[in-house]
Amino acid sequence: MFFIRTANDRDLEKVRVLLGETWHATYDALYGVAKVQKIIDTWHSAAALKARLAKKGGEFLVADDGKRLGGMGFAAMADNMAKTAILHQLYVHPSFHRQGIGTDILAELETCFPDAEILRLDVEPKNTGAVAFYTNHGFVEVDRTQNCGAAGSGIEGLVMEKPLVNVLSGPF
């Protein structure tokens, strides 16, 4: 059984491997092995992961069963959009799909930003499994981008948002 916890420095190499395996399994058929490897080497480098871990106002989570990591998620408050948190990464290793890990990571991330009213993300539209996952979890398409994942990526993406409910602001 996997539990969701905050990532630490000791997790970063395992997260890097998880991201590499997940990206190759998901995107090789769409972009080719060479382009996927280039993205992995840049977006998921040790330095990039360390920067995410250290980001003030960010939440970097892993799904851990004590032996291995089954998934990871990273979100942070938007720099240029008020009351908006950005889900930058949510990946589950292909061998652990459909076991609730992605749902558990997402649910935890949704509670980490009490000032946010919206959770926003980019997703590759040809990644139909991810689009369906986000749709099933209340996200709706609000825009499109030509730079999914990173500025200048040239990757088409859907921009999706979900309203966040702050349980602390109820009528109590």
Buried (B, 14 or more C-beta within 10 A) or exposed (E): EBEBEEBEEEBBEBBBBBBBBBBBBBBBEEBEEEEBBEBBEEBBEEEBBEEBBEBEEBBBBBBBEEEBBBBBBBBBBBEEEEEBBBBBBBBBBEEBBEBEBBBBBBEBBBEBBEEBBBBBBBBBEBBEEBBEBBBEBBBEBEEEBEEBBBEEBEBBBBBBBBEBEEEEEEEE
